[in-house]
């Protein structure tokens, strides 16, 4: 049974393991962070959640004080079970208002559009892809 709960410091190693699997399969994050634990808790993080099956982290998300959903990922083996939506619902409940997010991946953009997020704008990221090419971020807001 999968449980979604607040992330605890002890969850971070398992989060990194799941993030590595997501990165190897999907290229998210586009650039593997030098310090994945720090990447999972960027400045401005208000709350963080994990979806867990026992000791295994099946999903992860954070929300910032400004209502931005970030660091959202679901283990490749657990996709299609609604975990991303449940994690977003937790962020929405915690923030109590409209949410925003940015994506660089076409598959992620398609997911958010399919689930009712509203495209706001696209623009250059402040970082590049591993090959040095520019990255375009698509910004969405919750419906």
N, C-alpha and C positions, 0 to 999 in steps of 0.2 A: 504494500500500500504506500502510495506517495503522499507525503505530508509537506505542506508549504509552511515555513516558519521563518522567523527572523534569523538572519545569518549570525553566527557566533565566530569569534576568532579561531576556534578549533576547527571550523569548517573550511578554512582557507586552503589548506593543502589539497583537500578533495575537490574544491572548486578549481584549483589550478590543473588538476588531473583531467577534469571534464573539459575545461577550457582548451587544454592541449588537444584533446580528441576533436573538439569542434574546429580548432585552427587547422589541424591536419586534414580534416575532411572538407571544410568549407572556406578556409582562408579567413576566418574571423577569430581574433582581430587580424586585419590585413597585415600588420607588422607585429610579430611576436614581441611582447614587452620584455625589456631587460630584467624587470622586477615584476613578475605577474601578480604577486600579492599586492604590491602598491597599486598596480593598474586596476585591480578589482575594488580599490577603495580610494578613488580620486578625491582631491579637495572638493568640498561642497556636498559630499555624500550625506544625505539625511537619514536614509534607511536602506537596508539591504535584506534580501530574502534568498532562501534556497528552497528548492524542491528536493526532498530527500527520500530515498528508499533505503532504510537502514542506515548504513554508513556511506552510501553512494550518493553523490550530488547529481541529480538528474537535470537541474536547471538553476538559474541564478538571475537576479536583477537588482538594480539599485534605483533610487529616485533621489534627485538633488532637491535642495531647498527651493529651487526655481521651478520644480515640477518636470524636470527632464528625466526620462527613463533612459538608463544607460546600462552597459555591461550585461545586457540581456542575452542569454544563450540557453539552449536546451541540448542535452546529450543527443548525438545522432541516433542512438538506439531508442530514444523516448519521444521522438518527433511524432506529431499527429495525435497525441493524447490530450491536447489542450493545455499543456503546462505553460506555454508562453502566455496564453490568454489569462490563465490564473495568476501568474506572476504580475502581469500588467494590472489586473484587477486589484491586487494587493497594493501596488503603487498608487493607483487611483484612489483607493480608500484612505491610504495614509496621507496623500497630498491634499485630498479634498477639493480638487478643482481640475481644470484642464491640464493635460499632460502634453509634453512635446518630446520629440526624439529625432535623431539624425542617423541616417544609414548611408553606407557607401556601396552596399551590395545589392545587385538587382533582385536577387531572390528575396532578400529581406524587404526591399521596397514593395515587391509584389505581395508579400504576406500582409504588410500593413495596409496597403490599398484594398486588398481582399477583405480585411477585417474592419473596414470602415474609417481608418485614419485618413485625415485630409491633408493632401500635399500642399505645402505652403511655399516653398522655394528651393532652389538648388544653387549651390555655389562652391567655390574651391575650398578644400580643406586646408588647414594650416600645416599639413604634413604631406608626405609623398608615399607612393607605393614602394614596395621593396626594390623595384627596378628604377626608382627615381622619377617615375611618371606622375603627373598630377592626379589628384583624387577629387572627385566631385561628391559632395554630401547632399543628400536630399533630406529636407526638413519636413516633418509632419506634426500635426496636432491631433489630439484625440477628438472624436466626434461626440 
